[in-house]
Each structure stands twice: as C-alpha cells, then as structure tokens.
Amino acid sequence: MLANTEQPSNLQDSSIIPLINVVFLILIFLIITGQLMESDIVDVDIPESLSESIPPEEPLTLIVTVDNEIYFENTRVDSSEIRERIEDSWVENTNTPPDVLIKADGKLPVSSLQPILESLREAQLQKVTIATLQRTS
C-alpha cells in the first residue's frame, strides 16, 4: 500500500552522462582546431614602444639575445650566415622577398644590430620589422 516515491540512484547518475560526453567533445574540438603558437627557442626581453603597428603575418624570425647570439628560424647561426639563410628562404618561397621580424633583447646595444641590418640590406629585403611590446599608459 505504500507507494515507492524514491527513484533508483542509477537513473539519476545516468542522466548526467550525455552532458559529460558533450563537454568532452567540445573540449576535444577546441584542442584540435585551436592554433597553438610556436614558442621561440630562447627568451628575449623585447623593448617597449609607443608604436601601434602590427607585425607582418608569417615572417621569417631573427632572434638576437643580450649575449649577441643570433637565431634564424629557431636555429643558431653566425652573423655571416644571415644573408645566405635569407636568400635560401627567398628562393624557396617564390621570387618575392620575405618579411623578416627581428626580436632583439631590449638590453642589446644598437651597435650590435648594425652588422645584422647590413646583412639584411645586402639580401635586398623590402620589409624588416623590429618587434616591440606596446607600452601601456
């Protein structure tokens, strides 16, 4: 005569399983389609700037550390190799000169960049950008 008003516990637990499945599917989708940014091989302390310009898309990256170590596309190179490396990438990417983004440490003296900029000029590049962080306030 007593009516059983309690629902079985396994019925309550099974109603949340589809929700968990949907959340995991969304998470997997975001992980697969999300574009992860490749990190640089070394960390440099990029200087601040008031400029609001946007760097070029997919440039060749040249990193110069405070110890004057040079990395071209995450490979350590000597300053004498820069022109040759850029000209090789120019040939691979058709006959248009590539854009180059220089990430130089903020503590690096400007005089240390002079030979690098000279090599880039000799490679007849049309666009060279020096990376800076936008200054707040």
Disulfide bonds with the S-S distance in Angstrom:
none
